[in-house]
Amino acid sequence: MRVDIGGGLRLFVDVDGPELVPEAARMVARPTVVLLHGGPGSDHSWFKSSPVGVDDLAQVVYYDHRGNGRSDRGSSADWTLDVWADDVVRLCDTLGIERPIVLGESFGGMVAQRLLARHPGPPAGVVLACTTPRFDVDLVVATFERLGGPQAADAARSFWTEGPVAILDYLEHCMPLYSVEPGDDAVMGRVVMNLEVMGHFQTGEQMTMDLAPGLAAATCPVLVVAGELDPVCPIEMSEEIVAALVNADVTLERVPGASHDDARSRATTALRAFIAGLSPTG
């Protein structure tokens, strides 16, 4: 379904599971987890290809960021982390979600960091998975070279500095390093891509962002998930996030032997414990 969050801007939204479930002679409210997908230029289908694994604990809300997937494009001037973060609040207000647990992965984790800075009150808790507070091109390229050799390093530098025009070499030499185990080859066929928004952010705001200072505003519990073999958002960046969350109850879940796309799925036990601990009945 498409939900108007104001100003005629519609986001594509999908919901898995009820908020209220029967328990003996009463109905019990479950927490709502709002998923912020990566990209940008991608969509929520990544989460359906690699399920979060909490649908028995919580209602799960998927959506596509503005400019992404099946959501309205809107103006490119609004393709910014601040607007995307504000959209989380607009969507929750529209759907009547009062205390969401927000899970942001990769680019979605950048949006979640701005949410913590701009709107620290609404979230009951936040999961920052495989993400970064700033983009260190040299560190990313060095990590790709360590894990994949010089061809991966060259492809990574070209892609992250030139944008989607260099995507073919990146797909060949770098994407296989996103997951330690063989991935689902059909995933990309399910994704509704928008290379325009990808390039707009990748060669623009991503190159200059510094999200760490804003994290001091966060006071809710935060779970940071990081793969020790992640070349896109190296684990050093997750350590910077943890250090910046000076007023939050923060936990860093290091996932040995995991990369960018498989760290969160291999941290399911920690994720489930985090959500259960935030539940009214947890």
N, C-alpha and C positions, 0 to 999 in steps of 0.2 A: 504494500500500500504506500501511497505518497501522502505525506503529512505537511501541511502548510505551517511553517514556524514563524510566519510574519512577513509582511511585505510581499506576499505572493510567492515566496521562495519555498519550494516543496522538496523535502528530503524523502528518499526511498527508505522505508522502514519495514522490518520483519520482526516478529515476536515469537519466541519459543517458550511455551509453557505459561501457566496461569500465575497470577500474583497470589491469589487466595487458594488454599488447598484444605480439604476436610481433615480434621483430626478429632476423633471421637465425636462429641456433640457440639463442636465449634468449628469455625473457619479460621485458619491461621495464615497470617501474611508472611510471604517469603520475600527476601531481598530481591531487588532488581539489578542485574548486571548490564551495563551499557557498554557495548564493544566499539572501540574506535580503531578502524582498520588502518593498515599501512598504505604506503604509496609515496606521495599522492599520485593520482592518476589511475588508481586501482579501485577496488570495491570490497564490500563486506564478504564476498564469496570465499575469501581466504579462510575465514573463520569456519565456514561450513565444510571446507575441504580438510581442515585440521580442527575439529571441534574442541571447544574449551573444556568440556567435560564436567560442567557444573549444573546441567539442566535439572538434575534431581534435587539440587539445593536452592536454586534461584530461578526466577524468571529472567530470560535472556533477551535483550533487545539488540538487534543488528540494525545498522543504517549505513548509508553511503554519505560521506561528507559532501557539502556543496561543491559543485564542479567535478564530482567523481561519480563513477558508476551510473546508476539509474536516477540519481538526484538531479535537480535542475542545475544548470551551469552557473547562472547568476553572472555578475560582473567579475572580470578578472581582477579588478581592483580589490575585491573582497576575498581573494584567494590568499589569505594570510592566516598565520597561527592564531592571532587574536580573534579574528572573525570565526574561524573554525571552533575555537574554544567557546566563544559566546554561543555558537550554534548548539553546543551540548546543553547549555542551560535553557535555551529557547525550546529545544526538543523536549527536554524533561518537563518543562513548564506546560507545554502543549499536551503532553501525554499524562500529566498528573503524577509524575515520578518525583517524590519529595526528597528521598535520601538515596540516590543511586550509588552503587559500587561501579566505578568507572575503570575499565581495562583498556589501556591504550598500548598498541603494539607497533614498534618501529616508528614510522611517521605519526601514527596515532598516539604513540607515547609522547611525542613532541607536543601534540595538541593537548594531551592530558596535563603536561607540565605547565602550559599556559593557563589551563583551567585552574590548576592549583594556585597560580599566581593571581589570576584575575577574579576567581570565584571560589575562594577556599572554603566557604561555608557549606554549600549543598552536598558535596560528596560524603558518604559515610566512610568510604575508603577508596584508594586508588591503587591500581596495579600498573606499573611501568615495565613493560616487557620488551627487551631487545631494542632499546632506544638510546638516545644521546641528548645532552643539553647543548651541544655545539658540534659542528662538523669539522673535524680535523682531517683534511684531505691527505696529508702526508702520513698520518697514522693509519688511515684506512688503506692507502696504497701499500704501505709497508706490511700490513697484516695480510692483504691479498697476496703479496709476493711471498711471504713466509709460508702461507698455506697452499698457494697455487702456482708459484713460480713467476718468472718475468712477464709471460704473456698475460697472466691475470692482472699483474700490477699495471701494465701498460693499458689494458682495456679499462681497468678501474679508473685510472687517472683521466683518460679521455672521457669516459661517461660522466664522471662526477664534476668535471670542469666544463664540458661542452654540452651536456644534456642529451636528450633522446636521439640526436643525430648520430651518436656513437653507440646506440643500444645493441646493434647486432653482435659486435665483438664482445660486448659485456654479457649478453645472453649466452654466448658460446663458452667464454673462458671464466666468467665470474659466477653466474647463477648456479652452476653445479656445487659451488662452495657454500651456498646458503643452507645446505642441509648435509649432515654427515651421512645419513641413511638415504637411500634412493627415494626421491619424492614422487608425487603423483603427476605424471606427465600431462594429464588432462586439465590440470589446474588453470593454466593460462588460457585455455579455450573457454573457460567459464567466466573469465573476468571481462567486464566492460571497461576498456581502457580509455583514458583521455590523456594523450601525450602532451597536449597543450598545457594542462595544469601541472603535469610532471615537470616540464621544462621551466615553466614560470617560477615554481618554487625552488627547484633544484639548483638553478643558476642564479637565483635571486636571494630570497630571505634565508634559505638554508645556509648559504655561504657566510652570512654575517650574524646569525642568531647566537645569542648567549642566554640560555634559559635558566642557568643556575641561580643568579641573584633573586629571581622571582620566587624560587622554591622556599625561601625563608617564610613566606606567608602561609605555607601549608601546616595544618595542625592535625589533620586526620591521619589514621594509620595508612602507611604506604608499603606495598610489597614491590621490590625491584627484582626483576628476573633477568639474568644475564647468562648467555652461553659463553663458555671459556674459549670457544673457537669461532666466535662471531667476527667476520671481517668487516661487516657493514657498520655495526655499532660495537666496536671493541669493548671488552669488559672494563677497560680503564675508564670509559665514559660513564658506565653505570656506577663505578666507584665515585666519580665526581658528583653524580646525582645524589648518592647517599650522603656525601659530605655536605652538600648544600641544603639538605632537609633538616635543618638545625632545630626546628620546633615540632617535628613530626615523630611519631613512633614508627621507625622505618626498619625494614628487614631486607637484607640482600640475599637472594637465593642464587648462588653460583651453580651453574649446571655443567659439570665436567663432560667433555666430549661432545658438546652440543654447539651448533652454529646458530645462524640468525633465524631460520624458519622452524627449527625443531626444539629450541630451548624451552619455549613456553609449554609445548605439549609434553615435554619431559619433566616439567615442574608441576604437574597436575596435583600431586599430593600437597605441596606447599600452597598452591592456589586454593584448593578446596578447604584447607585448614584456615586460610586467611578469610575466606568468605563465610565459613561456618562461624568463625569468631566474631564476625560483624552482624550476624543474623540476630534478630530479636530473641530467637529461641536457642541461639548458639551458646 
